[in-house]
Amino acid sequence: MQRERIKKILVSGEEGQHVNVCGWVRTRRESKAFAFLVINDGSCQDNLQCIIDAGTPPFNDLGRCQTGAAVGLKGTLKKSQGKGQAWELLVSELEVFGEADAEW
């Protein structure tokens, strides 16, 4: 599957579309049921919010996803229920290309 730019997804994404995105982690928030990763790939100022459900293989790699980490994500687009964003990515696969040291 070819990588999609976040700019293109935000402009012409479709409900249920399977996408592959790569970028850098801006923020990570976790709860018991799911986690949010907000990523940016440099194609635009806007970010893409990615949702990772607990109990899935990608959830196990969240400890390596500090701010600044380079990641690749595959998943399905869905309309966002939150304000300020049109789309969210429901993540099915996560690959960490490079970790970022939070202490550095």
C-alpha positions as CSV (number, residue, x, y, z in Angstrom):
1,M,0.0,0.0,0.0
2,Q,1.4,3.4,-1.0
3,R,1.9,6.1,1.6
4,E,-0.6,9.0,1.6
5,R,0.2,12.5,2.6
6,I,-1.8,13.9,5.5
7,K,-2.6,17.0,3.4
8,K,-4.3,14.8,0.8
9,I,-6.2,12.8,3.4
10,L,-7.6,15.9,5.0
11,V,-8.7,17.3,1.7
12,S,-10.0,14.3,-0.1
13,G,-10.3,11.4,2.4
14,E,-13.3,9.1,2.3
15,E,-15.1,7.2,5.1
16,G,-13.7,3.7,5.3
17,Q,-10.7,4.4,3.1
18,H,-7.6,2.3,4.0
19,V,-4.5,4.4,4.3
20,N,-0.8,4.2,5.1
21,V,0.7,7.3,6.6
22,C,4.2,8.1,7.9
23,G,5.2,11.0,10.1
24,W,6.4,12.2,13.5
25,V,4.5,11.9,16.8
26,R,3.4,15.3,18.1
27,T,1.5,14.0,21.1
28,R,0.4,10.8,22.7
29,R,-2.5,10.3,25.2
30,E,-3.4,7.0,26.7
31,S,-6.4,5.5,28.6
32,K,-7.2,2.0,29.5
33,A,-9.5,1.5,26.5
34,F,-7.5,3.3,23.8
35,A,-4.8,5.8,22.9
36,F,-4.5,8.8,20.7
37,L,-1.4,9.5,18.6
38,V,-1.3,12.9,16.9
39,I,1.1,12.8,13.9
40,N,2.4,15.2,11.3
41,D,4.3,14.4,8.1
42,G,5.3,17.9,7.1
43,S,2.9,18.1,4.1
44,C,0.8,20.7,5.8
45,Q,0.4,22.5,9.1
46,D,-2.5,20.3,10.3
47,N,-2.1,17.0,12.1
48,L,-3.8,13.6,11.9
49,Q,-5.3,12.1,15.1
50,C,-4.9,8.3,15.2
51,I,-6.8,6.0,17.5
52,I,-5.3,2.8,18.8
53,D,-7.6,0.4,20.7
54,A,-6.3,-1.4,23.8
55,G,-5.7,-5.1,23.3
56,T,-4.4,-4.7,19.7
57,P,-0.8,-5.3,18.7
58,P,-0.2,-1.6,17.9
59,F,-1.1,-0.7,21.5
60,N,1.9,-2.7,22.8
61,D,4.3,-0.4,20.9
62,L,3.1,2.9,22.4
63,G,5.9,3.0,24.9
64,R,8.3,3.6,22.0
65,C,6.1,6.5,20.6
66,Q,7.4,9.5,22.4
67,T,7.1,13.0,21.0
68,G,9.3,13.2,17.9
69,A,9.4,9.4,17.2
70,A,9.1,8.5,13.5
71,V,6.2,6.1,12.8
72,G,4.3,4.4,10.1
73,L,0.6,3.7,10.6
74,K,-1.9,1.7,8.6
75,G,-5.6,1.9,9.2
76,T,-9.1,3.0,8.2
77,L,-10.4,6.6,8.0
78,K,-13.5,7.6,9.9
79,K,-15.2,11.0,10.3
80,S,-14.0,12.6,13.5
81,Q,-16.4,13.2,16.4
82,G,-14.1,15.8,17.9
83,K,-14.0,19.5,17.1
84,G,-11.2,20.9,14.9
85,Q,-10.6,17.9,12.7
86,A,-12.4,16.2,9.9
87,W,-10.8,12.7,10.0
88,E,-9.4,10.2,12.4
89,L,-7.4,7.1,11.6
90,L,-8.4,3.8,13.3
91,V,-5.0,2.1,13.5
92,S,-4.5,-1.5,12.6
93,E,-0.7,-1.6,12.2
94,L,2.0,0.5,13.8
95,E,5.7,0.5,12.9
96,V,8.2,2.6,14.8
97,F,11.0,3.7,12.4
98,G,13.0,5.7,15.0
99,E,12.5,6.5,18.7
100,A,13.0,9.9,20.2
101,D,14.7,10.2,23.6
102,A,12.4,12.2,25.9
103,E,15.3,13.0,28.2
104,W,17.5,14.5,25.5
